[in-house]
Amino acid sequence: MLPALLGMLPALHPVASAAGAPAFSPGPTHHKAVALTVTDGLDGRVTSMKVEPRNFVFRYHSPAHFVDVFKTYYGPMLKAFAALDEQGRLSLAADLHALIHRFNRTDDGTVLVPGEYLEVVIVKE
């Protein structure tokens, strides 16, 4: 991801990797690599491509709700939780709660966490 990236998503991957999920470490050229990968199957028929970092705000009822959603639906977290015993899962959940606390923009018990994603718009022949 871009060096200036702010948000929690890049910090999630090292936490998940430490707990047993497959490693993923986006570097400064990650956006360009994603754009090139996206066009691989188009056989050079791309007439235009726009690649733009965008922001998304994750909103959850509580830190526990955030952890529950991510461990259930977000691949790296799902794999990390599945690979651990009960004590490991408790430890990973505690690490995630600490990470949420670090990036959360609210103080009312809910979660509001900024994140960045990459929008790729391709027009082909």
Secondary structure, 3 states (H helix, E strand, C coil): CCCCCCCCHHHHHHHHHHCCCCCCCCCCCHHHHHHHHHHHHHCCCEEEEEEEEEEEEEEECCHHHHHHHHHHHCHHHHHHHHHCCHHHHHHHHHHHHHHHHHHCCCCCCCEEEEEEEEEEEEEEC
